């Protein structure tokens, strides 16, 4: 089939190169004017009662509390930062909109893209254990604060003064990392800025102004900000070191002008297979994007691999970013349950990862043992570069880890294998047949036995900006020679096989998806810039009849780093050889409540197709029913960017109802444990109420579902 000519209406240029068709880009956006508040007070901390829900900590050893004695004027958030042995995070204190009980269920979310600056007042407590300079840079700490260890060397100070270029990223300097919280990025994120605390704060109250990047992803629908300070686990101290500072008058300031409309970029073809994008903001370069095996027993090579029965872990790469920094990786991790970032958080971990380009690529095999919450296998310092067997494998600091071996190939694409022929004998096999064999010491291999369970991760990590918003694409995976051997062909399914994999641990799970053959053959990735609150994509065949244009709905909409990307299937493109794309800003006017068996249908009278699937209480058991609530315009199009909070009720007054939920891109999906568990028979309805906005028809009732015994 001849590719369509793709025209979209934002850039004045003419490009060629996708198939045999020209791509013409021209025109301007369609949007409605909107007024932006000049100032939004997130929290002034004037009283404990009114803003009690807007102060607290997320995790770590520090604390946050309301202080009625200090402030600018009186009333402020007092943040206590504690470096100690219990945590690598001295503080994650939030300052949020105080209207809600906590920052993750806030009835009045904030759109940061509508403002130009984040501002607040700050004051440092000079009675702290450290000075403000020492707060900003731990390399300046005196030796007496750093708890010297055997040999007279301070672990803390030694690491801080030898960190080199990685120092700031690893938390030695850059006193405060300011994040958002309670929005699309989850509990904390994205990062707004990493900056030193201003020195003037040690002399009294100081005003801070932070510019907002209005095009940054995931900054709308949030509850406030987080003041985050962390330290590498090897920093943790025998004796606590404490610092204190106050925050007051957290506000957003903007203009009365609407932000510019989003700009479309050149559409690109999707690649068939398991696509794993680096799709998060903030410290997203190092976010692990991955799928994780559902089965976590009888997958280890230990006690099973022999020369006659090799255990082989194999994966095939068919797509890779144009980045030598990106990693395509496989983790082999024994742990009680699946955890995020096991190369950091797990006690024992193997990683086989590939880096390279179209002509040269290398797979490296690294591992660690008995190093909870550390990644010393990446350090490259003794004892981790010593040959296996040169240390005793028992004493602290005498456990080999690090880079055991590597193998090269003419490019990243192809099938890579990690093969074990005993507990200790390992061979790496590249797509071109190159091999590299080496040995893991027996006293370390035992740490990877099935007795601790065993989980397989397959994913990617961007590492630098050139790896962002681009996928590593896998076509297949297999593990052989173990009792629970399995394989998965990502080229045959329509979606991820959730009986084999879950993606819940990915930094941006929306960016982990299977692209089926039809979408790869005739579909397009269409990306647009930010902010995009209220905008949605349209496509049509004529620039003179915009009323005939339609909105694609099949493919996912994925927030990424600075852009939003939507997969448009070929069936959603207009007939003929020409297609135009447009962004339109729709107005949220009504809610829609859908039950299983129903699908959103914009442009129809009812706004949906299908009827609710009947429910049997006996069959339902303890499996709640999914309820989907959409924020729609007058013609039932779902409005991208709406993050209002939804409350459910039911005509079945005995039903078990979930807690309130914030919409993500105009959709609240009450599913799984957050679904509705009916208790009565009859013709039952579910009603949704928008508890955030009073400017829309803020209640809607579903079609009736028949519930029997």
Secondary structure, DSSP 8 states (H G I E B T S, - for coil): ----EEEESS--EEEEEETTEEEEE----B-------SEEEEE----TTTTGGGEEESSSS-EEEEEEEEETTEEEEEEEEEESSS-S-SEEEEEE-TTSSSTTS-SS-EEGGG-SEEEEEEEE-TTSSS-HHHHHBGGG--GGGS---GGG--HHHHHHTS-GGGTTTTTSB-SEEEEEESBTTBSS--EEEEE---GGGGGS-EEEEEE--TT-TT-EEE-EEEEEE---GGG--SS-EEEEEEEEEEEEE--SS------B---B---SEEEEE----SSGGG--EEEEES--SS---TTT--SSS-EEEEEEEEE--S-SS-EEEEEEE--SS--S-HHHHSSSEEEEEEEE-SS-EEEEEEEE-S-TT--GGGS--TTTTS-TTSS-SSSTT----EEEEEEEESSS-EEEEEEESSSSEEEEE-TTS-EEEEE--HHHHGGGSGGG--EEEEEEE--SGGGTT-EEEEEEEEEESSTT-EEEETTT-SS--TTTEE-TTSTTGGGEEEE-HHHHHH-EEEEEES--TTEEEEEES-TT-GGG-B---SS-EEE-SSEEEEEE-GGGS-SSSEEEEEEEE----EEEEEETT-EE-TTSSSSEES----EEHHHHTT--B-EEEEEE-TT--B-TT---EEEEEESSTTSB----EE-BTTEEEE-GGGSBB----EEE-EEEEESS-SSSB-EEE---EEEE-
